[in-house]
Amino acid sequence: MKSDRFKGYLFAAIATIAFSNIYIFSKAALNEVHLTQFGVYWFFIALVLSVAWLFRTGSHRAIAHLSKRQWRILGLLGILEILTTTSFFLSIQIIPDPAVTSFIGNLFPVILTGMGIVFLHERFTWLESFGALLALIGAFIISYQGGTTLADLFIPGTGMVLINAIFAATASLVVKMNVKTMTPELLITNRVVWLFVFSLIMFFVYGQSLVIPMRPLINIAIGATLGPFLAILTIYYSFRYIEVSKSSIVQSLKGVFVLLGSYLYFQTLPLPHQLIGGGITIVGVLIISVGKARLGQKN
């Protein structure tokens, strides 16, 4: 139905704007506090919001009726989210400009599409192939720094973004296959429970203090509300109404918002070749979207 499709794209657009703020506010906070301090506060705030919303919507009643298979899926998603989120924030911490991280992150829909072909036996058109090639070329241009060895070939943090994209695509496929049997509220609460517990464990492992300055705490509070709560929740909602690939295409435009936010918040801009590469990745991902849409019309 057209109304459902509109809801899907609307949720994806809200998620895109909210998710772009993760790059800005997490980078600002991570410039001042240890990653484990950041994680404890970030996911505690997200956990409080998610549990409150879970009870507000009545989705907590479904917990008692979960099957063994669903509990296993929640466990698998928890592990995937720990790997995805850890690699994401490490890349944010390593790469100086959040916009660069976001542009390289456009590898996500390329990897997601490839996984859809392998595991879900989805069809792949020549137009999608061309879009994927453009996205890969753009990511190469952004991350290339001209070294003579493999270790120096790309800017630091590129490998972490790639790892993040692989785990994020895997988690998205698992969510898509189960979002109609488990509510988005339950899925997002499961996610932040795992991430908060993991952050708490690492916090004690590294022996950090809970005392942090007020400025990073404010940045964490804003980012945690917009990011792990609002952005992830609306992404899951979008999966109910449109295909994962179409939702991820809308999300790929987050680079534009991150670029604007980075300039306003940090007064930084990527290098000229990185801007060109970022534009190429966005065009490539949009072409993949057109290919998916045409294929959906034929089916």
N, C-alpha and C positions, 0 to 999 in steps of 0.2 A: 504494500500500500504506500501511496505517496506520503501520507502523514507520518508513517513509521520511518520512511526514508529521511524525511525532513528532521524528525527527532534525532535520528542517528547522526546526521551531519551537524546538527546543532550541538549535541553533546560532544562530538569530536572537536568542534570549534572552541567550545568552552574549555575542553581539556587542553587544547593547543595553547591557548592564552595562559591558562593556569600553569601548565607544565613549563612554559618558557620562563616563568618567574623562578622555577627551581634553580636554573642555571645562575641567575643573578644573585638571589638571596643566599644560596648555599655557598657560592664563591666568596661573597662578602664575609660570611661567617667563618668559613674555613681559612680565610686569610688571618684570622685572629685566635682560633681555638684548635685544639687537637681533634683529629677525626673522630675519636671515640667519645669525646665530650660532646661534639656536634651530634653524633648519632643518638646518644642517650636522650638529649633534649628534643631533638627533631622527631624521633619516633615515639617519645612519650606523649608529646602534644598530638601527634597523629593518632595515637592509640586512644587517647581520651575522646577525641572527636569521632573516631570511627565507632567505638563502643557506644557512645551516646546516640549516634545515628542508627546503629544496629537496633537498639532498643526502641528508638523513636519510630522506626518503620515496622517494628514487630518481627523483623527477620531473625531475631534470636531464638524464636520458637522452633525454627527449622533445625537447630543444632541437635536437639534430642532425637531427631528422626533421620540423621545422616547415616548412610550405609557405610560398611567397611571400605568399599571402593571409594566413596567420596572422602572419607578420612584419609585414605592413601593419597588421593589427588591433592588434598589440602596440604599434606606433608610434602609432596613433591613440589608443589608451588612455593611452599615456604623456603625450601632449599634453593630453588631457582631464583627466588627473589633476593635471598641473601647474596648469592653470587652476582646477580644483575646489579643490585643496588651498591654493593661494595665496589665493584669495578666502575660504576658510574661516578660515584663521588671521588674515587681515586683519580679518575680522568679529569674531573672538575678541578681537583687540587693541583694536579701536575701541569695542565695546560693553562697558560696565563690568561688567555682571552676566552670567556665562555662561548662567544659566538663561533669560534673555531671548533670547539668541542661539539657544538650543536650541528654545525655543517658536516663534520665527519660522521656524526651520528645518523646522518641520512642513509648510511649503509643499512640501517635497520630494516626499512621496507624491502630492500633488495634481498637481504638474507631471509626475511619473512616470506617473500614470494618464492624463493628457492625452496624453502622448507615445505611450503604448501604444495609444490610440485612433487617433492620426494615423498612426503608422508601422507598428504591428503589427495594425491593424484590429481591436482588441479591442472588445468590446461594453461599453456604459456604461449603467447602470440609473439610474432616478430616485433611488434611495436613495444611490447613489454621488454623484450630482449634489448632493443635499442635504448630504452629508458634506463634499464639496469646498467648497460655499458656506460652511458653518460654519467650516471651516479658514481660508478666506480672510478671513471676518469677524473671527475670532480674531486672525489675524496683523495685521490692520488696527488692532484695538483695542490690541494690544501696542505696535506701532510708532508709533502716532499721537501727536504731541506738540502739535498745535494751531497750527502755524505758518500764516501767511497766504500763503506762496509754496510752490511745489512742493519747493524745496530745504529749506524749514523744516518741511514738513508731517509728516515722519517722523523718528524718532530717527536720529542718525548711525550708519551701519553697516547699515541696513535693506537698502539697495540691494545691498550686498556679499553679504548672506545670500541675497537673491533670485538673484543671479548664481551663487552657489555651488550653490543648489538646481537651477538649470537645467543646469549642467555635470555635477553629480552624477547627475541623472536620466538624462542622455545616456550617461554612462559605465556606469551600471547596466544600461541596455538593451543596450549593446554586450557587456558581460560576460555577461548572461543568454543572449544568442544564441550565445555561444562557450564557456561554462563546461563544456560536456560534451565539447568537442573539445580544450580546453586546461585543464590542471589548475589548481585554485585556488592551489597552491604556485607554479606558473609565473606566474600572473597577478599575484600579490602581489609576487613578486620583480621582475617587470617594472616594476610600479608604483614600488617604492622605488628602483630603479636610476635611473629617470628623475627622480624627485624629489630624490634625493641629488645627482646631477650638476647639476641646475638650481640647487639650494641652494648648491653649491660655486661655481658660476659667479657667482651673485649675491653670495656672500660676498666674492669677490675684487673684484667691481665696486664694492661699498660699502667695501672696504678695512677690514674688521673684524678684530678679534683673536680668536684661538682661546681666549684666557684668559678664563674666566668664573667667577663665584663658585660655591662648592660647592652651595649651596641650589638654585639653578635647575638645576644639573647633575643633582641627584638627582631633581627634579621631571621633567626631560626624560627621564631613564632610566626612571622608572616609567611616564610617559605614553607613551613610544615603545614600550614592551613591550606595554602594554595596548591602545594605539591602532592605529598603522599595521601592527602585526604580528598580535596576537590578534584584534582587532575586525574588521579587513578580511578576515583569513583565514576566520573563522567566518561572516562575511556571505557570502563566496563559496561556502563549504560549504553554507549554507542555500539558495542558489540552485539547488543540485543536486537538492534534494528538494521545495521548494515554490516557488510563483510569486514573482517579484520583488515584486509588490504586497503579498502576504501577509507576506513578510519585512520589508518597509519599514514595515508597520503595527505589527509587534511593536517595531521600532526606534523608532517614534514615541513610545513610552512612556519613552524615555530622558530626556525633560524632567523627569519625576518624580525620577529618580536625580540628574540634574544639579542640580535645585532643592535636594535634600537635601545633596548634596556641596558646593554653593556656600555653603549656610548653615553647614555644619560647618567648611569650610576658610577661607572669607572672612568669615563672619558677616554675609552680605548676603542680602536678599530682594528680589524684584521689587516694584514699586509695586502697590497693590491692583488697579488696572485691568489691569495686565500679568498678574497672577496669574489674573484672570478670563478674559482673552484667551487665556492659555496653556491653561487648562482647556477652553475652547471649541475650540481647535485640536486638542487630544487627542481630544475627543469626536467632532469632525468626521472625523478620520482613522480612528477606530474604526468609525464608521458606514460609511466607504468600505470597510473590511475586511469588514463584514457583507454589504455589497452584492456584493463580489467573491466571497465564500464562497457566497452564494446562486446567483450566476451559474454558479460552478463546479459546484454540485450539479445544476443543470439540464442542463449540458452533459455 
